[in-house]
Amino acid sequence: MSTKGPDGTGSSTGGFSAEERAALEARAAELTKERSRGRGNRAAADELDVLAKIADMEPADRAVAERIHAIVTESAPELAPKLWYGQPAYARRGKVVCFFRSGRADQERYSTFGFTPEADLDDDIGLWPTSYAVTDLGERAARTIATLVKKAVG
């Protein structure tokens, strides 16, 4: 999503929406924080950051994010929680495999659970999912996420 200024060529902020600018600023802050943390404390501190972010979400998104966090950490304990563009994500060897984006934070009508190219979801038909809209997380949806996360990490 980009915004256009009065002249129709892009806003004075470089064409990014307020939400996009906030995500970019959050990512820059995350990278700075990662560099300042010692290796021994990084994983625990990163998880605490994710849990704090989830706790700050609106109640509906918080419930979904908490459930996704539990599903991902149970289904793929090798994935490390971390913030990515200001939202919860799960990485292997420092590279994000899957993530949750709060719909309310993005001013969207639904949240998103998605996968990056690091996820091993490739299908031999040449078509596979990379993200899902999430409004509620019933048992069937939870099982689907667990299955996809397990496949994503091989």
For each residue, the residues with C-beta under 8 A, 3 or more apart:
1: 17 19 20
2: 10 11 15 16 17 20
3: 10 11 13 15 16 17
4: 8 9 10 11 15
5: 8 9 10 11 12
6:
7:
8: 4 5
9: 4 5
10: 2 3 4 5 14 15
11: 2 3 4 5 14 15 16
12: 5
13: 3 16 21
14: 10 11
15: 2 3 4 10 11
16: 2 3 11 13 20 21 24
17: 1 2 3 20 21
18: 21 22
19: 1 22 23 105 106 107
20: 1 2 16 17 23 24
21: 13 16 17 18 24 25
22: 18 19 25 26 86
23: 19 20 26 27 85 86 87
24: 16 20 21 27 28 85
25: 21 22 28 29
26: 22 23 29 30 83 85 86
27: 23 24 30 31 84 85 86
28: 24 25 31 32
29: 25 26 32 33
30: 26 27 33 34 82 83 84 85 86
31: 27 28 34 35
32: 28 29 35 36
33: 29 30 36 37 49
34: 30 31 37 42 46
35: 31 32
36: 32 33
37: 33 34 41 42 45 46
38: 41 42
39: 42
40:
41: 37 38 44 45
42: 34 37 38 39 45 46
43: 46 47 80
44: 41 47 48
45: 37 41 42 48 49
46: 34 37 42 43 49 50 80 81 82 83
47: 43 44 50 51 80 81 82
48: 44 45 51 52
49: 33 45 46 52 53 82 83
50: 46 47 53 54 69 81 82 83 88 89
51: 47 48 54 55 69 81
52: 48 49 55 56
53: 49 50 56 57 83 86 87 88
54: 50 51 57 62 65 66 69 88
55: 51 52 62
56: 52 53
57: 53 54 61 62 65 102 104 105
58: 61 62 102 104
59: 62 63
60: 63 64 104
61: 57 58 64 65 102 103 104 105 111
62: 54 55 57 58 59 65 66
63: 59 60 66 67 137
64: 60 61 67 68 100 111 134 135 136 137
65: 54 57 61 62 68 69 88 100 102 111
66: 54 62 63 69 70
67: 63 64 70 71 137 142
68: 64 65 71 72 88 100 113 134 137 145
69: 50 51 54 65 66 72 73 81 88 100
70: 66 67 73 74
71: 67 68 74 75 142 145 146 149
72: 68 69 75 76 79 81 90 98 145 149
73: 69 70 76 77 79 81 90
74: 70 71 77 146
75: 71 72 145 146 149 150
76: 72 73 79 90 97 149 150 152 153
77: 73 74
78: 92 153
79: 72 73 76 90 91 92 97 98 149 153
80: 43 46 47 90 91 92
81: 46 47 50 51 69 72 73 88 89 90
82: 30 46 47 49 50 89 90 91 96
83: 26 30 46 49 50 53 86 87 88 89
84: 27 30 87 88 89 91 96 99
85: 23 24 26 27 30 101
86: 22 23 26 27 30 53 83 105
87: 23 53 83 84 99 100 101 102 105
88: 50 53 54 65 68 69 81 83 84 99 100
89: 50 81 82 83 84 96 98 99 100
90: 72 73 76 79 80 81 82 96 97 98 99 149
91: 79 80 82 84 94 95 96 97
92: 78 79 80 95 97 118 153
93:
94: 91
95: 91 92 116 118
96: 82 84 89 90 91 99 116 118
97: 76 79 90 91 92 115 116 118 119 152 153
98: 72 79 89 90 113 114 115 116 119 149 152
99: 84 87 88 89 90 96 113 114 115 116
100: 64 65 68 69 87 88 89 111 112 113 134
101: 85 87 105 106 111 112 113 114
102: 57 58 61 65 87 105 106 111
103: 61 106 107 108 109 110 111 112 134 135
104: 57 58 60 61 107 108 111
105: 19 57 61 86 87 101 102
106: 19 101 102 103 112
107: 19 103 104
108: 103 104 111 112
109: 103 135
110: 103 133 134 135
111: 61 64 65 100 101 102 103 104 108 133 134 135
112: 100 101 103 106 108 131 132 133 134
113: 68 98 99 100 101 131 132 134 145
114: 98 99 101 130 131 132
115: 97 98 99 118 119 121 129 130 131 148 152
116: 95 96 97 98 99 119
117:
118: 92 95 96 97 115
119: 97 98 115 116 130 151 152 153
120: 151 152 153 154
121: 115 128 129 130 148 151 152
122: 128
123: 126 127 128
124:
125:
126: 123
127: 123
128: 121 122 123
129: 115 121 132 148
130: 114 115 119 121
131: 112 113 114 115
132: 112 113 114 129 145
133: 110 111 112
134: 64 68 100 103 110 111 112 113 137 141
135: 64 103 109 110 111
136: 64 141
137: 63 64 67 68 134 141 142 145
138: 141 142
139: 142 143
140: 143 144
141: 134 136 137 138 144 145
142: 67 71 137 138 139 145 146
143: 139 140 146 147
144: 140 141 147 148
145: 68 71 72 75 113 132 137 141 142 148 149
146: 71 74 75 142 143 149 150
147: 143 144 150 151
148: 115 121 129 144 145 151 152
149: 71 72 75 76 79 90 98 145 146 152 153
150: 75 76 146 147 153
151: 119 120 121 147 148 154
152: 76 97 98 115 119 120 121 148 149
153: 76 78 79 92 97 119 120 149 150
154: 120 151
